[in-house]
Amino acid sequence: MSSITKVVCFSCSAEIPVNGLVGRRDDCPKCRADLHCCKNCEFYDPKSYNECREPQADVVKEKDRSNYCDYFQPRQAGLGGKNSREALLAAAEALFKKK
């Protein structure tokens, strides 16, 4: 039995159902971005050393390209791309809004 995993593309925020594991050659059907990459991984964190919270993972230079990392776990929420940026800007404006 294989399970369906929903991956949210880091590039376009599309929700992609994947049957079983995310393969190294899998890509987003909407924008063709690689799915098995750091930016789609649960351990990806731009604020961490090497931008990865998994201390045993090998260094990966191109975070948006497919790689062979054995620690890859699909990020369920995605990075949000433009929507996340717009939401952060709106929240900042609301915070510093003059009354």
Sequence and secondary structure as in RCSB ss.txt:
>XXXX:A:sequence
MSSITKVVCFSCSAEIPVNGLVGRRDDCPKCRADLHCCKNCEFYDPKSYNECREPQADVVKEKDRSNYCDYFQPR
QAGLGGKNSREALLAAAEALFKKK
>XXXX:A:secstr
   EEEEE TTT  EEEEESS  TT B TTT  BSSSGGGBTTB TTSGGGBS TTS   S TTS    TT  B 
SS   HHHHHHHHHHHHHHHT   
